[in-house]
Amino acid sequence: MRASLTAAEARIAALEQIIHDLRRDRFGQSAERVDPGQLALALGGAPSAPPPASNDNQPPRDHKPRSERRRNRGRLPAHLERIEQVLNLADRHCPCCREEMRCIGEDRAERLDVVPAQLRVVVTVRPRYACRRCEDGVHQQPAPARIVTGGLPTEALVVQVLVAKYGDGLPLYRQCQILARQGIQLDRATLCDWVGQACWWLRPLRDLILDHVVGHARVFADDTPLPTLERGLGRTREGRLWCYAADDRASLGHGPPAVAYIYARDRKAARPAAHLAGFSGTLQVDGYRGFRRLANQRRGGAVTLAFCWSHLRRRFHKIHAHNGSPIAAEALLRIGALYDIEREIRGQAPEARRAVRQARSAPLVQALRPWLEAQLDKVSQGSALATAIRYGLRHWEGLCCYLEDGRLEMDTNTVEREIRPVAKTRRAALFAGSEGGGDTWAIATTLVRTAILNGVNPQVWLTDVLERMVRSEVSSKALHTLLPWTWRDAQPAAAA
């Protein structure tokens, strides 16, 4: 009787946790911030985790108030056009003696203005010439190539549509409404066709970016759902958008950051195995089993998995947000101490990062495992808390990888930040119209996000790239010169 009652209580607690997670996902805040002081207060004092060792060599942190740090001092970019409005005196004679006054200085104040975007028509005129004496025919300059054969848009307009959707989350039907306000009536299917034809040209460039990422020694990998319409059935099924990123800027790496997306019909383990066929190195991932299978299939340890502390922390955060569990609170404090160290060493050389991790983070991690094992014996084995603890112990080896390599990150937030724009566009557009639409989604997002990571204006860059491609100015062997970081270095003024 007691055993059945315990099982029923565990089942009720698990169901309540599920209901709480669903309500929080729909109505609650998405941020996972927790005040360490509140956690310590919930525990009745200071946490039992050992405090991080002091390091006098660390630079002092910025203790300015957040409002002061984020205040805009009015420094507008220098490349913007300045239009001066001089407010001069109507009468420059002294009101006392009527002598003409001299200018002794001036006050200048800048405000940010906007000129609404205007559509214009580019008229291409090709005069025809013929000789009165000869009969060689009519001579005329050949018509320039267009991205849409016989179509209305220029490359700049197509790129505007592409960046607005996949960079700013503005679905095509809303763009049709914006164009309609200027008297241009276009169907959503027309814009969809423009985007599809642009991505047909841009696919080789996406493949080059994917090769760049896969050729990196440390790659972040994750995936996100992308509902895809099944034509003729009036319903959607869940496709997946796989995301692979390479970014060493946190450890002073000099290689250009990049992110590549690939659309797939499902989430089978064969998908990342095919995408990363030529990869060898460290893969920073979550706990998806397909990545484990990928690592096991590669002989000689060609692929090493480094797991994500953020995913472990998130499990304890959900439990603490639901019932204020003191065990979850202490786990959050212990993991938070590790993140405090990471914030201090971000932007330092790999050797310095590794040295600090070995001196300060490693003791905290070594103390965390026996503490988790001890807490596991105290809680119900069917509870969400036990599941979170077992998740951490099961992935322990991969969680400790970052301690040995200063180039690795503690979590996969790098790739999760690149998935967030996909989720924003997905909420607005609801689904991809077909598998081809999912592939277009992957190509466009790869180019837009990689350009932004490298400080390149995606609209300026893609317009120039498409114009060159359509005019056949770049051969397939020289396609690498159009990659955003190469293009940026070749013409820095246009990248601003």
Disulfide bonds with the S-S distance in Angstrom:
none
